[in-house]
Amino acid sequence: MAESGDREDRSTWAVGGGLFLGIGVGFFFLKHSALAFSGCLLAGLGLGLLLTAILSAFTKGR
């Protein structure tokens, strides 16, 4: 169990969150094009990876 002063790094959760966001947005475009759906998935994954990099840089800077 983590001590009270230590905080877990949850910046990696941004990847999963971005992917779920991409799935949610992609379902709206699935009627029109399957490529738009996969594009939304990749965009959500990329957004999550960017957020992870930004959040980990801020937490390591403290």
N, C-alpha and C positions, 0 to 999 in steps of 0.2 A: 504494500500500500504506500502511496506517495505521502511524503511529509507535508505538513500544512504550508510550508514555504515554497514547495515545489509545485509547479503547474505543468500539467501535461501539454505537450505540443499537439494541438488539434488542427494544425494548418493543413494536414493531409486530408482532412474531411472535405476540404474545398474541391478536391478532384471528384469525389463521389457526388457532392452537391451539384457541381457543374454538369456532370453527366446526367443526373436526374432532371436538371433544368433543360438540358438539350433534348432529352426524351419527351418531356412535357411539351415543349415548343414544337418538336418534330411531329408529334401526333396531329397537330393542326394542319401541317403541310403534307401529311401522308396521303390524303385524298388526291392531291394534285400531282405529286411526284415522289417516288421512292428515293431519288437522289437528294431531294431537299431534306428528307428525313435523315438520311445519313450525314448530310452536311450539318444539320443541326446537332447531331450527336458529336461530330468532330469539333464543332464550334464550342459546345458545352464542355467537352474534355479540355480543349485549349484554354478556355476561360478558367477552368478549375486549376489547371497547371500553372497559369499565370498568377492566380490568387495564392496558390501554395508557395510559389517563389517569393512573392511580396510579403506574405505573412511570416514566413520563416526568416526572412531578412530582418524584419522588425523585431521578432522575438529573440534572435541571436544578438541583436544590437543592444539589448537591455543589459 
